Amino acid sequence: MSDKTGLVSFARQLADSGFQLLSTGGTARTLREAGLTVKDVAEHTGFPEMLDGRVKTLHPRVHGGLLGRRDLPEHREQMRQHGIDPIDLVVINLYPFEETAAKPGVSFEELVENIDIGGPSMVRSAAKNFHAVTVVTSPADYDAVAAQLKASGGTSLALRWELARKAFARTAAYDAAISATLRNVEFNEENFQVQPATSGLAAEIHLTLHKRKDLRYGENPHQRAAVYTDLAQKGGLASAESLQGKELSFNNLVDLEACWELAREFDEPAVAIIKHTNPAGCATGANLKEAYEKALACDPVSAFGGVIGINREVDEEAAQAISSLFVECIAAPGYSEKARAVFAAKKNLRLVAVPPGTGTEWLYKSISGGMLVQERDLHQLQASALKIATKRGPSEEELRALLFAWKVCKHVKSNAIVYAREGQTLAVGAGQMSRIDSVRIAAMKAQLPLQGSVLASDAFFPFADNIEEAAKHGVTAIIQPGGSVRDADSVAACDRLGIAMVFTGVRHFKH
């Protein structure tokens, strides 16, 4: 028992119900110190623990006692011949492999030693023979078992079946966590290192998802939904703590993921305001209050009822500025006490504290009958990687604005267009079927002057009409991937209109 929560109380209830207790190691010691009578498994099997405790329960007198069918005379006779007593109940939780894998800097040797062998074997043996054996793998089930034992002296078949299903789910999740963790162990001839492996996508992927909570409903009230955490990954929104406000909905979490991922793009104080997974505004500033006010200025109408992502602890000044707007939720690493006090006046505002960690490195999307898996788009553009395509290169001020716009554009649904100046979005065109429509719609919605702005496009321009439309609104520099068969037309249009254009060589489609 690595998790001894409620152990002594439950063991006492078992003893009071007439069970003889068998145990090993620290668990046996804990029970004896509580005044309970415990028989060592080694005494029961007649075989000592060995190999530094690696072999304790892997013995016929344990597994025969679990697997022997009480309804078959031949099983009962074989058990009698070999001195195998039936074991009617197993209480076990496994070596803490998941917790060990989550430790920073964990060694490969420590990982391996926390792979439980005997525990899962006993769990599976007991669960297979659920007609006769009760298997308990979580302290959450102690009360239900104890209540039935007290009421009737035994457990019902229905309860044993439910516990058996939980037991097989637990061993499946445990093995999946081991598999997922060992995928991140790099091998060379001299040693094993626990670090991201470079072998690419695995032939098989085993997800270990544990339900954290049910949600009221999915995207719409007629859809059921829940949030799960992936034990093989560290951090991320699924592990965030809700500090105040109503329960988070499915749509809240989808939008919070979008704003949190965008805010994390920046090293300086940054605020991202999201509506239906697209930025209604994003900005950086000398402080969070300034960043928020600049982000809000981009599209204050769409920001109403949106969600906000912030890349550092929220202070009182920022909280006071944000509190004047109706916001559904805020995601940040933390909140100062004074900020919490400001937000406390808005009872329905959901505050979410996201723990350190990057979350999963993989992005999963379900399709009928399967799953699409890809690496997350973590590409970071360096100024040195840009190719100046036009006769005029961008000024230093334009270059800073272009790099900012490119980071935001990565988080806008394709076809994506972002007008910006340094540290502030001015207008966003998202999710249109035609790229020029995104250019036009963004300009149409603009609340701030676009004269002297820069423009980012997530993919290449198929025609020069995008350049000409951008020029009408005062764009002076453009960043785009390049790679169209008509790049020369776009470059010529920029040269004719005095616009600087750079190619990234990387696109950022987002569907």
C-alpha positions in Angstrom: 0.0 0.0 0.0 1.9 3.1 -1.2 -1.2 5.2 -0.4 -2.1 4.5 3.2 -5.1 6.9 3.3 -7.8 5.4 5.5 -5.8 2.1 5.7 -5.8 1.5 9.4 -9.6 2.2 9.9 -10.5 -0.1 6.9 -8.2 -2.9 8.1 -9.8 -2.7 11.5 -13.2 -3.0 9.9 -12.0 -6.1 8.0 -10.6 -7.7 11.1 -13.9 -7.0 12.9 -15.7 -8.8 10.0 -13.6 -11.9 10.6 -10.8 -11.5 8.0 -7.3 -12.6 8.7 -4.9 -9.9 7.5 -1.9 -10.8 5.3 0.6 -8.1 4.4 4.2 -7.2 3.8 6.8 -4.5 4.6 5.8 -1.1 5.6 2.1 -1.8 5.4 2.3 -4.7 7.8 4.3 -2.5 10.2 1.8 0.3 10.0 -1.0 -2.1 10.9 0.9 -3.7 13.8 1.7 -0.3 15.2 -2.1 0.4 15.2 -2.6 -2.8 17.3 -3.8 -5.1 14.5 -2.8 -8.7 14.1 -1.0 -9.2 10.8 0.5 -12.3 9.2 3.5 -11.8 7.0 3.0 -13.0 3.4 6.4 -14.7 3.7 5.0 -16.8 6.6 1.9 -17.6 4.5 3.8 -18.7 1.5 6.7 -20.3 3.4 9.1 -18.4 1.1 11.0 -15.3 2.1 11.0 -12.0 0.4 14.0 -11.7 -1.8 15.8 -9.7 -4.5 15.4 -6.4 -2.5 11.7 -7.0 -2.2 11.1 -7.5 -5.9 9.7 -11.0 -5.2 7.2 -11.2 -2.4 3.8 -12.2 -3.6 4.5 -14.0 -6.8 3.8 -17.4 -5.4 1.1 -20.1 -5.9 -0.2 -19.8 -2.4 -1.1 -16.2 -3.2 -2.2 -16.4 -6.8 -3.8 -19.9 -6.3 -5.7 -18.5 -3.4 -7.0 -15.7 -5.6 -7.6 -17.6 -8.9 -9.0 -20.8 -7.5 -12.7 -21.2 -8.4 -14.8 -22.1 -5.4 -17.5 -23.6 -7.6 -15.3 -26.2 -9.2 -14.6 -29.3 -7.1 -11.3 -30.0 -9.0 -10.0 -26.5 -8.1 -11.0 -27.0 -4.5 -9.2 -30.4 -4.4 -6.0 -29.1 -6.0 -6.0 -26.2 -3.5 -6.4 -28.7 -0.7 -3.6 -30.9 -2.0 -1.1 -28.0 -2.2 -2.1 -26.3 1.0 -3.5 -23.2 -0.7 -6.0 -21.3 1.3 -8.6 -19.1 -0.5 -8.0 -15.4 -0.4 -11.4 -13.6 -0.4 -10.4 -9.9 -0.5 -7.4 -7.9 -1.9 -6.8 -4.3 -0.9 -3.9 -2.8 -2.9 -2.7 0.3 -4.6 0.4 0.2 -6.7 3.9 1.6 -6.5 3.6 5.4 -7.2 5.0 5.3 -10.7 3.1 8.3 -12.0 4.1 10.4 -9.0 7.8 9.3 -9.4 7.7 10.1 -13.1 6.4 13.6 -12.3 9.4 14.4 -10.1 11.9 16.9 -11.7 15.2 15.3 -12.6 14.1 11.8 -11.7 16.7 9.1 -12.5 16.0 6.2 -14.8 16.9 3.8 -12.0 14.3 5.3 -9.7 11.7 5.1 -12.5 12.4 1.4 -13.0 12.3 0.6 -9.3 8.8 2.1 -9.1 7.4 -0.2 -11.8 5.1 -2.5 -9.7 5.1 -6.2 -10.8 3.5 -8.1 -8.0 0.8 -5.5 -7.3 -0.8 -5.5 -10.8 -0.5 -9.3 -10.9 -2.5 -9.7 -7.7 -5.0 -7.0 -8.8 -5.6 -8.8 -12.1 -5.9 -12.3 -10.5 -8.4 -11.0 -8.0 -10.4 -9.1 -10.6 -10.5 -12.1 -12.9 -12.1 -14.2 -10.1 -14.6 -11.5 -9.1 -17.3 -14.1 -8.6 -15.5 -15.0 -5.4 -12.9 -12.3 -4.7 -13.4 -8.6 -3.8 -10.6 -6.4 -5.1 -10.2 -2.8 -3.8 -7.7 -0.5 -5.6 -8.8 2.9 -4.2 -9.5 4.3 -0.7 -12.6 5.8 -2.2 -14.2 2.4 -2.2 -13.4 1.4 1.4 -16.7 2.7 2.8 -18.9 0.8 0.3 -17.1 -2.5 1.0 -17.1 -2.0 4.8 -20.8 -1.1 4.7 -21.7 -4.4 2.9 -19.5 -6.5 5.2 -21.1 -5.0 8.3 -24.6 -5.4 6.9 -24.4 -8.9 5.5 -21.0 -10.4 6.3 -19.9 -10.3 2.6 -19.9 -8.3 -0.6 -22.5 -8.5 -3.3 -21.7 -9.8 -6.8 -22.7 -6.4 -8.2 -20.2 -4.6 -6.0 -17.4 -7.2 -6.8 -18.1 -6.8 -10.5 -17.9 -3.0 -10.3 -14.7 -3.2 -8.3 -13.2 -5.6 -10.8 -13.9 -3.2 -13.7 -12.2 -0.5 -11.7 -9.3 -2.8 -11.1 -8.7 -3.6 -14.7 -9.0 0.1 -15.6 -6.4 0.9 -13.0 -3.9 -1.6 -14.2 -4.5 -0.5 -17.8 -3.9 3.1 -16.9 -0.8 2.1 -14.9 0.7 0.3 -17.8 -0.2 3.1 -20.2 1.6 5.6 -17.9 4.7 3.4 -17.9 4.6 3.1 -21.7 4.1 6.8 -22.2 6.9 7.7 -19.8 9.4 5.2 -21.2 8.8 6.7 -24.6 10.6 9.7 -23.2 13.7 7.8 -22.2 16.6 8.3 -24.6 18.9 5.3 -25.0 22.6 5.2 -25.8 25.2 2.5 -25.2 26.4 4.0 -21.9 23.2 4.9 -20.1 19.5 5.8 -20.2 18.5 9.4 -19.8 15.0 10.5 -18.9 14.4 13.2 -21.5 12.2 13.7 -24.6 13.0 11.0 -27.1 13.7 11.9 -30.7 12.3 8.9 -32.4 9.1 10.7 -33.5 5.6 9.4 -33.5 5.3 6.0 -31.8 3.7 3.0 -33.5 1.3 2.8 -30.6 0.1 5.6 -28.2 -1.4 4.7 -24.9 -3.3 7.5 -23.3 -3.8 7.6 -19.5 -6.8 9.8 -19.0 -8.4 10.2 -15.6 -11.7 12.0 -15.2 -11.2 15.1 -13.2 -14.8 16.2 -13.2 -18.0 16.0 -15.2 -19.0 19.2 -16.9 -22.6 20.5 -17.1 -22.7 19.8 -20.8 -20.5 20.1 -23.9 -20.6 22.7 -26.6 -24.4 22.5 -26.5 -26.8 21.5 -23.7 -27.7 18.2 -25.5 -24.0 17.0 -25.4 -22.4 15.3 -22.4 -18.9 16.3 -21.5 -16.1 15.9 -18.9 -12.5 17.0 -18.4 -9.8 14.5 -18.0 -6.1 14.8 -17.0 -3.3 12.9 -18.8 -1.0 11.4 -16.1 1.8 11.1 -18.6 2.0 14.8 -19.1 2.8 17.6 -16.6 0.9 20.8 -16.1 -1.5 22.4 -18.5 -5.0 23.7 -18.2 -6.6 20.4 -17.4 -4.7 20.5 -14.0 -5.6 24.1 -13.3 -7.1 25.2 -10.0 -10.4 27.1 -10.0 -10.2 29.8 -7.4 -13.6 31.5 -7.7 -16.7 31.7 -9.8 -19.1 29.3 -11.4 -18.1 25.9 -12.6 -16.1 25.9 -15.8 -17.9 24.8 -18.9 -16.7 22.9 -22.0 -16.6 26.1 -24.0 -14.8 28.0 -21.2 -12.0 25.5 -21.2 -11.7 25.5 -25.0 -11.4 29.3 -25.0 -9.1 29.3 -21.9 -6.7 27.0 -23.7 -6.6 29.4 -26.6 -5.9 32.5 -24.5 -3.4 30.7 -22.3 -1.4 29.4 -25.2 -1.3 32.8 -26.8 -0.3 34.7 -23.7 2.5 32.2 -23.1 4.1 33.2 -26.4 5.6 36.3 -24.9 8.4 37.0 -22.3 7.2 40.5 -21.5 3.9 41.2 -19.7 1.2 40.0 -22.1 -2.6 39.8 -22.1 -4.7 37.9 -24.7 -8.5 38.4 -25.0 -10.2 35.5 -26.7 -13.7 35.1 -28.1 -14.7 31.7 -29.6 -11.0 30.7 -29.7 -9.9 33.7 -31.8 -8.1 36.7 -30.4 -10.3 39.8 -30.0 -7.1 41.5 -28.9 -3.6 40.8 -27.7 -0.9 43.1 -26.4 2.3 43.4 -24.4 3.2 46.3 -22.2 5.5 47.6 -19.5 3.0 46.1 -17.0 -0.2 44.0 -17.1 -2.5 47.0 -16.8 -1.0 48.6 -19.9 -1.0 45.3 -21.8 -4.7 44.7 -20.9 -5.8 48.2 -22.0 -3.9 47.9 -25.3 -5.5 44.5 -25.9 -9.0 45.7 -25.1 -8.6 48.7 -27.5 -8.3 46.3 -30.5 -12.0 45.2 -30.3 -13.8 46.1 -27.1 -17.1 45.0 -28.5 -16.0 41.4 -29.1 -14.1 41.4 -25.8 -17.4 41.6 -23.9 -18.1 38.2 -22.5 -14.7 36.8 -23.6 -11.9 35.1 -21.7 -8.5 36.5 -20.8 -5.1 34.8 -20.7 -2.3 36.5 -18.7 1.3 35.3 -18.6 2.3 36.3 -15.1 0.7 36.8 -11.7 -2.1 39.3 -11.8 -1.6 42.4 -9.7 -4.1 44.8 -8.1 -3.8 47.5 -10.9 -4.5 45.0 -13.6 -7.4 43.4 -11.7 -9.1 46.8 -11.2 -8.8 47.6 -14.9 -10.1 44.2 -16.0 -13.0 44.2 -13.4 -14.7 47.0 -15.3 -15.4 44.6 -18.3 -17.8 41.6 -18.2 -15.4 38.7 -18.6 -16.3 35.0 -18.4 -13.0 33.7 -17.1 -9.3 34.5 -16.6 -6.3 32.1 -16.8 -3.0 33.1 -15.2 -0.2 31.5 -13.2 -1.5 33.2 -10.1 -3.1 36.2 -8.5 -1.9 38.6 -5.8 -4.1 38.8 -2.6 -5.1 42.3 -3.5 -6.1 41.1 -7.0 -8.2 38.3 -5.5 -9.9 40.9 -3.3 -10.8 43.0 -6.3 -12.1 40.0 -8.3 -14.1 38.7 -5.3 -16.7 41.4 -5.9 -17.5 39.7 -9.3 -19.0 36.5 -8.0 -19.6 34.8 -11.4 -16.1 35.6 -12.7 -14.1 32.3 -13.0 -10.5 32.7 -11.9 -8.2 29.8 -13.0 -4.6 29.3 -11.8 -2.6 27.3 -14.3 0.3 25.3 -12.8 3.8 25.3 -14.2 4.5 22.9 -17.0 3.9 22.8 -20.7 1.2 20.2 -20.8 1.2 17.7 -23.6 3.7 18.0 -26.5 1.2 16.3 -28.7 -2.1 17.5 -30.2 -4.9 15.0 -30.5 -8.0 15.5 -32.7 -10.6 12.8 -33.0 -12.0 11.6 -36.3 -14.6 8.9 -36.9 -13.0 5.6 -36.1 -9.6 7.0 -34.9 -7.4 9.9 -33.9 -5.1 12.4 -35.6 -1.9 13.1 -33.7 0.6 15.8 -34.3 3.2 17.7 -32.5 2.0 21.0 -31.1 3.0 24.1 -33.2 5.8 25.3 -30.9 7.8 27.0 -33.6 9.5 30.2 -32.5 10.5 32.5 -35.3 13.9 34.2 -35.1 14.6 37.5 -36.9 17.7 36.0 -38.4 15.5 33.4 -40.2 13.6 36.0 -42.2 14.1 36.5 -45.9 13.6 40.0 -47.1 11.6 39.6 -50.4 11.2 43.3 -51.4 13.6 46.0 -52.5 12.9 47.8 -49.2 13.5 45.9 -46.0 11.5 46.6 -42.8 12.7 49.3 -40.4 13.7 48.2 -36.8 10.3 49.4 -35.6 8.5 47.5 -38.4 10.5 44.4 -37.7 9.5 44.4 -34.0 5.9 44.8 -35.0 6.1 42.1 -37.6 7.5 39.6 -35.1 4.7 40.4 -32.7 2.0 40.1 -35.3 3.5 36.7 -36.4 3.2 35.3 -32.9 -0.5 36.4 -32.7 -1.3 35.2 -36.2 -0.2 31.6 -35.2 -3.2 31.5 -32.8 -5.8 32.8 -35.2 -8.0 30.3 -37.2 -7.1 30.1 -40.9 -7.4 32.0 -43.1 -5.7 34.3 -40.6 -4.8 38.0 -40.9 -3.5 40.3 -38.2 -3.0 44.0 -38.4 -0.6 45.2 -35.7 1.9 47.7 -34.5 4.6 46.9 -32.0 3.1 45.1 -29.0 -0.5 45.6 -30.0 -3.1 44.0 -32.3 -5.1 46.5 -34.2 -7.5 44.2 -36.1 -7.9 40.5 -36.6 -9.5 38.6 -39.5 -10.1 34.9 -38.7 -11.5 31.7 -40.2 -12.7 33.0 -43.6 -12.9 30.8 -46.7 -11.0 33.4 -48.8 -7.8 35.1 -47.5 -8.8 38.5 -49.0 -12.0 38.3 -47.1 -10.0 38.1 -43.9 -7.9 41.1 -45.0 -11.1 43.1 -45.6 -13.1 42.0 -42.6 -10.3 42.8 -40.2 -10.0 46.3 -41.6 -13.8 46.7 -41.6 -13.9 45.8 -37.9 -10.9 47.9 -36.9 -11.5 50.3 -34.0 -7.9 51.7 -34.1 -6.2 53.6 -37.0 -4.5 51.2 -39.4 -2.3 53.8 -41.0 1.4 52.8 -40.5 0.5 49.3 -39.3 2.0 45.9 -40.3 0.2 42.8 -41.4 0.8 39.1 -40.8 -0.7 36.2 -42.8 -0.5 32.6 -41.6 0.0 31.3 -45.1 1.1 32.6 -48.4 -0.9 35.1 -50.6 -2.3 33.3 -53.6 -2.9 36.6 -55.4 -1.5 40.1 -55.2 -5.0 41.5 -54.5 -4.3 40.9 -50.8 -1.4 43.3 -50.9 -3.4 45.9 -52.7 -6.2 45.6 -50.2 -3.8 45.9 -47.3 -2.2 49.0 -48.8 -5.6 50.8 -48.9 -5.6 50.6 -45.1 -2.1 52.0 -44.6 -0.1 48.8 -44.1 3.7 49.5 -44.5 5.2 46.0 -43.9 4.0 42.4 -44.3 5.2 39.1 -42.9 4.1 35.9 -44.6 5.5 32.4 -45.2 6.1 32.8 -49.0 6.0 29.7 -51.2 3.2 30.6 -53.7 3.7 30.2 -57.4 2.7 33.8 -57.5 5.1 35.1 -54.9 6.7 37.3 -57.6 3.3 39.1 -58.2 3.0 39.8 -54.5 6.6 41.1 -54.3 6.1 43.3 -57.3 2.9 44.8 -55.8 4.8 45.5 -52.6 7.6 47.2 -54.4 5.2 49.3 -56.4 3.3 50.4 -53.2 6.4 50.9 -51.1 5.6 48.0 -48.7 8.4 46.0 -47.1 7.7 42.2 -47.1 9.5 39.4 -45.4 9.1 35.6 -45.8 9.3 33.3 -42.9 9.5 30.0 -44.7 7.1 28.6 -42.1 3.3 28.6 -42.2 0.9 28.5 -39.2 -2.4 26.9 -40.4 -4.8 26.5 -37.5 -8.0 24.5 -38.1 
